[in-house]
């Protein structure tokens, strides 16, 4: 049943591989809990679901965001049970969703972006590749999974754009900034041919020293090293947040930013307007004679 559920998430719901794995692992815990209490997922009541959620919360000291993800996995599982006629109701309908306190995404200032990129040794082939990678993520607002999935055919140097397949297999075209384009051209001309060799049929755009596709963990690891070297507090995804914030600051409308980021719901994009508001408030409090104290 769990294997069938994973296939359902992947094929019918078209969720990302990371989400499928997260949901599947949570449902394995859930089924083990239900079995331990001599119950069946096709007949249990919402009280059993509540007991499971309480146990998970206590044993893991979970944040509200993690609890919400668990709730989402359970809702998906019980919806799957309904759609496969294993049961007629969803016990999760009787449980309120977990409230997630809104956390504003962290962003970097222009000087921090420069420090980060300057920490990359572009006299080295791997450095040339990494410089292109992080220029692309920042210039195009890419998710790491989107970047590592890029193929050679997705890049159009003539139109200065990249074709991206995002969550739910949704396709979008994103302009590539001039700095990122130059970094990409250098990587394609100097570094990539050395990695893949003349007879390689590797289609992936960004590859490792042995000519094979990079995975997300490798990109995260390399970024962490550069951030530490530059003394910058950030994660790779911070570059995507910064991209969105800088677009809005430059005058882009919310709908355009939504399309560029590949958000299915504009409410997800709206959080960046809150970031802008916070920065304006901070500037007002700091520099205006009538500004509020931070403690007020």
C-alpha positions in Angstrom: 0.0 0.0 0.0 2.8 2.4 0.9 4.6 1.7 -2.4 1.3 2.4 -4.3 0.9 5.6 -2.3 4.4 6.7 -3.4 3.5 6.1 -7.0 0.3 8.0 -6.5 2.2 11.0 -5.2 4.7 10.8 -8.0 2.3 10.2 -10.9 -1.1 11.6 -9.9 0.0 14.4 -7.6 3.2 15.1 -9.6 5.0 16.0 -6.4 8.8 16.4 -6.3 11.0 13.5 -5.4 12.0 15.1 -2.1 8.3 15.6 -1.1 7.5 12.0 -2.1 10.3 10.7 0.0 9.3 12.9 3.0 5.6 11.9 2.8 6.4 8.2 2.3 8.7 8.1 5.4 6.0 9.8 7.5 3.3 7.4 6.4 5.6 4.4 7.2 5.8 5.8 10.8 2.0 6.4 10.8 1.2 2.8 9.6 3.6 1.4 12.2 1.9 3.4 14.9 -1.6 2.3 13.7 -0.5 -1.4 13.6 1.1 -1.2 17.1 -2.3 -0.1 18.4 -4.0 -3.0 16.6 -6.0 -0.7 14.3 -6.4 -0.4 10.5 -5.9 2.7 8.4 -9.1 1.9 6.6 -11.3 2.0 9.7 -9.5 4.2 12.3 -11.1 7.4 13.6 -9.7 10.8 14.0 -8.8 10.2 17.7 -6.1 7.8 16.5 -4.7 10.4 14.1 -4.6 12.9 17.0 -2.8 10.4 19.2 -0.2 9.9 16.5 0.3 13.6 16.0 0.7 14.2 19.7 3.2 11.4 19.9 5.2 12.7 17.0 5.2 16.2 18.5 6.4 15.1 21.9 9.1 12.7 20.8 10.6 15.0 18.2 10.0 18.4 19.7 8.8 19.4 16.3 8.4 22.9 14.9 4.9 24.0 13.7 6.2 23.9 10.1 7.3 20.3 10.5 4.0 19.4 12.1 2.2 21.0 9.2 4.2 18.8 6.8 3.2 15.7 8.8 -0.5 16.8 8.6 -0.1 17.3 4.8 1.3 13.8 4.4 -1.5 12.3 6.4 -4.2 14.2 4.4 -2.6 13.0 1.2 -2.5 9.5 2.4 -6.2 9.4 3.4 -7.2 11.1 0.2 -5.3 8.3 -1.6 -7.3 5.7 0.5 -10.5 7.4 -0.6 -9.5 7.5 -4.3 -8.5 3.9 -4.2 -11.9 3.0 -2.5 -10.2 1.7 0.7 -12.3 4.1 2.8 -15.0 6.7 2.3 -14.0 9.5 4.7 -10.9 11.5 5.6 -10.5 11.7 9.4 -8.2 14.6 8.9 -11.2 16.7 8.0 -12.1 16.9 11.7 -8.7 18.2 12.7 -7.6 21.9 12.3 -4.5 22.5 10.3 -1.4 23.4 12.3 -0.8 27.2 12.3 2.6 28.1 10.9 4.0 31.3 12.2 5.2 33.3 9.2 9.0 33.5 9.0 10.4 36.1 6.6 13.0 34.7 4.2 16.5 35.8 4.9 18.3 37.7 2.1 21.7 39.0 1.3 22.9 42.6 0.6 24.7 43.4 -2.6 28.1 43.5 -0.8 27.5 40.0 0.7 26.7 38.6 -2.8 30.0 40.1 -4.0 32.0 38.7 -1.1 30.5 35.3 -1.7 31.3 35.2 -5.4 34.7 36.7 -4.9 35.6 33.8 -2.5 35.4 31.4 -5.5 38.8 30.7 -7.1 38.1 31.1 -10.8 41.6 30.1 -11.8 40.5 26.5 -11.0 38.2 24.5 -13.2 35.9 23.6 -10.3 35.9 27.2 -9.3 34.9 28.3 -12.8 32.0 25.8 -12.6 30.9 26.9 -9.2 31.1 30.6 -10.1 28.7 29.8 -13.0 26.4 27.8 -10.7 25.9 30.4 -8.1 25.7 33.2 -10.6 22.9 31.3 -12.3 21.0 30.6 -9.1 21.2 34.2 -8.1 20.5 35.6 -11.6 17.6 33.3 -12.3 16.2 32.6 -8.9 16.6 28.8 -9.3 15.9 26.1 -6.8 19.0 23.8 -6.4 16.9 20.9 -7.8 16.1 23.0 -10.9 19.7 23.9 -11.4 21.0 20.3 -11.1 18.3 19.2 -13.6 19.3 21.6 -16.3 20.5 20.1 -19.6 22.6 21.6 -22.3 19.5 22.1 -24.5 17.8 24.2 -21.9 20.3 27.1 -22.4 19.7 29.6 -25.2 22.7 31.9 -25.4 21.1 33.9 -28.3 18.0 34.8 -26.4 19.8 34.9 -23.0 17.3 32.6 -21.4 17.0 29.3 -19.7 14.2 26.7 -19.8 13.4 25.5 -16.3 11.2 22.5 -15.3 10.0 23.3 -11.8 7.7 21.7 -9.2 4.9 19.7 -10.7 6.8 19.6 -14.0 5.8 23.1 -14.8 7.9 24.8 -17.4 9.1 28.4 -17.4 11.5 30.5 -19.4 13.8 32.8 -17.3 16.1 35.6 -18.6 19.8 35.1 -17.7 21.6 38.2 -16.5 24.7 39.4 -18.3 27.1 38.5 -15.5 25.7 35.0 -15.2 25.7 34.6 -19.0 29.4 35.4 -19.1 30.2 33.0 -16.3 28.1 30.3 -18.0 29.9 30.9 -21.3 33.3 30.5 -19.6 32.2 27.3 -17.9 31.0 25.9 -21.2 34.1 26.9 -23.1 36.8 26.2 -20.5 35.6 23.8 -17.7 32.9 21.5 -18.9 34.8 20.1 -21.9 37.6 19.1 -19.5 35.2 17.3 -17.2 33.1 15.4 -19.8 35.7 14.7 -22.5 35.3 14.7 -26.3 33.3 11.4 -26.5 30.9 12.0 -23.7 27.1 12.0 -24.3 26.3 13.6 -20.9 23.4 15.9 -21.4 23.4 17.5 -17.9 24.6 21.1 -17.9 26.6 21.1 -14.6 28.8 18.1 -14.0 31.5 17.0 -11.6 35.1 16.5 -12.2 34.4 13.0 -13.6 31.8 14.2 -16.1 28.7 13.0 -14.3 25.7 15.1 -13.3 26.0 17.0 -10.0 23.5 16.3 -7.2 22.0 18.7 -4.8 24.1 17.7 -1.9 27.3 18.6 -3.8 26.0 22.1 -4.6 25.0 22.6 -0.9 28.4 21.4 0.3 30.3 23.7 -2.1 28.1 26.7 -1.2 28.6 26.1 2.5 32.4 26.2 2.0 32.3 29.5 0.1 29.9 31.1 2.6 32.2 30.1 5.5 35.2 31.5 3.5 33.4 34.7 2.8 32.1 34.9 6.4 28.5 35.2 5.1 25.5 33.7 6.9 23.5 32.1 4.2 22.2 28.9 2.6 22.0 28.2 -1.2 18.2 29.0 -1.1 19.0 32.4 0.3 20.2 33.4 -3.2 16.7 32.6 -4.6 15.1 34.7 -1.8 17.6 37.5 -2.6 16.7 37.3 -6.3 13.0 37.8 -5.6 13.6 40.6 -3.1 15.9 42.5 -5.4 13.3 42.2 -8.3 10.6 43.7 -6.2 12.9 46.4 -4.9 13.8 47.2 -8.5 10.1 47.8 -9.4 9.0 44.4 -10.7 5.3 43.6 -10.1 4.3 40.7 -7.9 2.7 38.7 -10.7 5.9 38.8 -12.7 8.0 37.7 -9.8 5.5 34.8 -9.2 6.0 33.6 -12.8 9.8 33.9 -12.6 10.0 31.9 -9.4 7.5 29.3 -10.6 5.1 29.7 -7.6 1.7 28.1 -8.2 0.1 30.4 -5.6 0.8 34.1 -5.5 0.4 34.0 -1.7 3.8 32.3 -1.6 5.3 35.2 -3.5 3.7 37.8 -1.2 6.0 37.0 1.6 8.7 38.9 -0.2 6.6 42.1 0.0 6.6 41.6 3.8 10.4 41.4 3.7 10.5 44.8 1.9 8.1 46.2 4.5 10.3 45.1 7.3 13.4 46.7 5.7 11.4 50.0 5.3 10.3 49.9 8.9 13.9 49.3 10.1 15.2 52.2 8.0 12.4 54.4 9.4 13.2 53.5 13.0 16.9 54.0 12.5 17.0 57.2 10.6 13.8 59.1 11.2 13.7 61.4 14.3 10.2 60.3 15.0 10.9 56.6 14.4 9.8 54.0 16.9 12.2 52.4 19.2 12.9 48.7 18.5 11.6 47.9 21.9 8.2 49.5 21.4 
